[in-house]
Amino acid sequence: MRIPLGDLDLIVEARIPGLHPPRVLWRIGPTADRPRPLPPVHPSPLSTNRNPTGAQFMATLQADKKIPFSISGVDEVGNAVSLGGAAPTFTVDRPDVLTLTVAEDGFSGEVAATGTVGTAVLSVEGVTDAGVTYRGSVAVDVVPGDVTGVSFALGEPVEVTPDDEAPTEPAPDQPAF
């Protein structure tokens, strides 16, 4: 359920205990700059990968921007732990909305908006040196960028003076051409 609170949207999600871990959705970014009414967005389901921290994050990105990212490990109470092991696998569920570039270190990179408005999910999955599998995801809501110009839409031409009228005689005080 989404509850608009002016510049902030409160999102409440209910789960049946024991079936799914509880999740909190945090929206990071300029929610006040979103166009009203919102442009049509084709919803895509958020990743069903279990997030070990119990939190799901959402960032807002303008359609002409890119954003760097990096990952780090945390335990179930939020303490930092080393991920170690081989570089994880990153994926984007909507490559038409975001392009993914992974850095040489394998644990960071950037996602760039393609210009298409929509929501894409960046996911990661890897295995630590101890053999523990970890997963995480962040949703990126791509919104239109700032105004940089104006676009005109012109309609069909319309006749100003009808062609079917007969020519009129010039007034007596006006010269004829």
Secondary structure, 3 states (H helix, E strand, C coil): CEEEECCEEEECCCCCCCCCCCCEEEEECCHHHCCCCCCCCCCCCCCCCCCCCCEEEEEEEECCCEEEEECCEECCCCCEECCCCCCCEEEECCCCCEEEEECCCCCEEEEEECCCCEEEEEEEEEECCCCCEEEEEEEEEEECCCCCCCCCCCCCCCCCCCCCCCCCCCCCCCCCC
